Amino acid sequence: MTDNLETRPVPEPLKRPIRVGVLVSGGGSNFANMLKLRENGLLAADFPLVIASRPDCGGLTVARNAGVRAETVTRREFKSTEEFSSRVFSLIREAEVDLVVLAGFLCLLRVPPDFENRVMNIHPSLIPAFCGKGLYGAKVHESVLARGAKVSGCTVHFADNLYDHGPIIVQKTVPVLENDTPQTLASRVFYAECEAFPEAIRLFASGRLVVTESRCRILDSDGSNR
């Protein structure tokens, strides 16, 4: 995948629940939020597959408790990122998903051409600040506080072949308070994530996301530019 993506045709809105494949490396809290929203009628989505990068991921338990197929693909079992990615996307194709979401997935992937602009990642900062290789989880919030930032937040973006890179879809901001710890800031950012990720999925399902070069445009509900 290149940094300058060609303009894509405006996608057609789905007339059924979107099929979402979820990749996790931790507790699966974002996935649990998506399941809750679906249960409450706030997210029209089916989840045919969850893939974890470790066998001890809490996200696997979340999936199994919800009756969702759960698989483990461990990075160290493969010689290269390409081989690892090939196995991951083989399972994804088998599950016939429309969209892949990286919900705290910490392994680098090579996104194949048929999934360009169909893989979303969420990062707990306002990209391009406090992101990139090695900056994940508590490390992000520690860096925000150490720098003395006044705001933080989260970013949902289309994933490409670099860490925390690719066209930005949705960003939400939260204040950084004087007495914040990495834990209190993480909690506030997570609430923002619970809004941002489902919003991005809904926009994708409604055919309102168009990537032009390295930018993602959001169309109004009537198909015009925002």
N, C-alpha and C positions, 0 to 999 in steps of 0.2 A: 504494500500500500504506500502511496506517496503522500507527501504533506499537502500538495495542491490537488485536491480531489475535483474531478470534473463535475459540472452541473448535472444533477440527476433529474429525470422527469418527476413531476409531482405524483406521489404515490396515491393510489386509490384508498379511501377509508375502508376499513374492515367492517363487514356487516355481520360479524360474529365475535365472540370473545377472542382476544388476541392470545396466541399460544406463546408462553414465555418460558425459556430455559434459564435456570438460575445457577450461577457459579458462586461457590462460597469457600472461604478458608477459615471461618470462625464460627461464632455463635448463631449466625443466621437471623439477626434481629431485624434487618431490613426485609428479609423474606417473610418473617413472621408478621410484620406490619402489612405487607401486601396481602397475605392470607386473610388477615382481619378485615381489611378494606373490602376484599372480595366477598367475604361472609356478610358484610353489612351493605352490600350492593353498591359500593363506591368505586369498584375497580372491576371492569368486565374483562377478566383474564382467566385463562386456564394455565396450569403449571404441570406440564407432562414430565418434566425432568429437572432434577437438581444434581449437580456435579460438585463434589468436594475435592479439594486438593490434599486433604489429610483424612485418615480414617477416624480420627477423634474429633472431627468438627461437630460443634453443637448444631450446625445447620442441617446435618444429616438426621438428627433426632427430630428437628422441626418438620422436615420433609416426611419422614416415616410416620410421625404422629398425624400428619394431614393426609396420609394415604398417597403421597407423591413418590414416584419412582426415584430412588436415590442411588447414585453411583459414586465411586471414588476413583480418581485418576491422579496418582502421585507423581510429582515432577521427577523425583530422583530415579524412577523406574525407566526413564527415557534418556537417551544419549544427548538429545538436543531439544531446544525449544520447538523446533519444527516438528519433530516426532511427537512430542507431548501435545502440541496444538492439533496435530492431525488426529490423534486419538480423541481429544475433546470434541472436535467438530464432527467427527464420525458419529459419535453418540448424539450430538445435537441434530444432525441431519436425520438420523434414524427416528428421533422423536418428533420430527416435522414441526419445529418451532418457527415462529415468525420473527422473534426478537430474543436476543441473549442479554441478560443483565448480570454484570459483575457486582455482586452484593458483598463486598469485602473479600474479593478474590485477589490474592496477593502474588500470583504467578504471572509472569509475562506470557502473553499469547501472540502468535502470528495469526492475524485475522485473514482468512482466505477471501478471494474476490467475491464469492457468492454471499459473503456476510459483511461486506463493507457497508458501513452505516446501518448495520443491524445488530451491533454490539454496543451496549451502553455500560458505562462505568460511573460509579459515584465516588467522589473524593471529599474528605472532610475539611476542605479549605476552599478559598476562592482562587481557583486556578487563574493565572499562573503563579500565585504566591503559595509557598509552603507545599510544594509538590515535587514529584520526581522519585527516582529510585531511592529507596531507603526511608522515605517519608510516608509513613502510614500509621494508622491508629493513634496511640498516645503520643508518638513522636511528633506528629503534626501539631497537636495542641501544645505540647511543650515548646515547640519552636515558635508558635504564635505568641505565647506568653513571654518567652525570652526576648523576643523582638519588640515587645511593647505595642503590638498592634491594637487598634481601637475597635476593629470589627473583624469577624471571621465569618464562617458559614460553610456552605457545601456547594459542590458543582457536579452536575450530571453532564456527561459529554459522550460523544461517540468515540469508542476506543479505536486506536490504530496500533501500530507496532512499537510504540514508545510508552513508557510509563506516564500516566496522567496527561495524555496528549490527545489531540483530535478535536473536532468541532464541538464547541460548548453549546448545550441545549438549554439548560436551566441552572440558575444560581439563586441561592437564598442566603441572606445575610443574618447574622446575629451579633449582638453587642459583646464585646469583651469587657468584663467587669474588673474593677480594681482588686477584688478579693478572690478572683477566679483561681482555681487549681486546674490542672489538665483534666481532672475528672468532672468538675462542674461545667467546664467549657464543652467537653465532649458530650455531656448530657444535653446541653442547649443545642449544639450542632445536630445531634441525632434527631431532635424534634423537627428541625428544618429538613433533614434527610427524609423523614417520614412524609413530608409534603412534596419535596422536589422529585423524588424517584417516581412515585405514582403519577405525578403531573406529566413527566417526560414520557412515560409509557402511554398515557392517554393521548398525548399529542401525536405520538408515532402511530397509534392505532387509528386515529382519526385522519391520517394522511396529511398532517399539517407541518411536517418537518421536511425542509428542502436544503440540501447541502450544496453550496456553491463554493468551489475551491476549498478553503479551510474554514469557512463560516457556515453556521446552521441558521437558516431563516425560519421563523415561525409564521405560518400563514394564519390569517383570521379564519373564522369558521366558514366564511363565504368564499374562501380560497384566495383572497387578496393578501398582499404583503403586510406584515406587521412591522 
